[in-house]
Amino acid sequence: MATIMPEGELLRRAVKWICEQYDGETVAPSARVIEEAAVRFNLGPLDQEALSRFFKEQSQGDCTPA
């Protein structure tokens, strides 16, 4: 049986996972890492695009909110 999650929860978990992979580095994650997160967290194409935009908009690619 599937668990019901609040809207956007999987996307938040994907961002957290990507940030943990980079552990404080100031480089933006590669497309490969974003794609891996999309597969790992079962994200659709729109969510994957949102992840890409999120990290492009961050200063220096870091994980702190802009």
N, C-alpha and C positions, 0 to 999 in steps of 0.2 A: 504494500500500500504506500502510495506517495505521500510525502509530508507537504502540507501547504505552507508556503513561505510568503512573507510580505513582498510586494512588488519591488524589484530592484535589489533584493537581498543577495541573489547570486552574483549580480554585478559588483556589489560591495565586497563580497568575498573574493571575487576575482582580482579586484584592485588590491586588496590586502595581501593576497597570495603573491602577486607580481612584486609588490613592495618588499615582501619578505625575501623573495629571490634576489633582489638587488641590494638588500641590506645596507642602505645608506649611500649607495653609489649615486653620483649625480648625472649618470647617462640615462637617456630615455631607453625603455625596453625595446627590443627588436620586434619586428613583426612576427617572428617565430615564437617568441615568448607570449605575445598577445594571443596568437592562434592557439598555443598550448593551453593557455588559461581558458579560452573559449570552449575548447574541447573538454577540459577538466571540469568546468562548471556548467556545461551544457547550455552555452549561450548561443543565441541566434545571431544572424549577420548584423542586425541593427545594434545589438549589445556589443558585438565585437568592434564595430565602428565607433561606438561610444567610448570604449576602452582606448582605442587609438587616439581619438580626439582628446580624451582626458589627459593622457600622458604628453601629447604634443603641446597642450596649453599650459602644462606645469612648467615653471621656470627651471631650466636645466634638467628637466625630466624627473625631478624628485617627487616623492610621494606625499609631500605635505600639501594640503588644500591651498589653492591660489587665493 
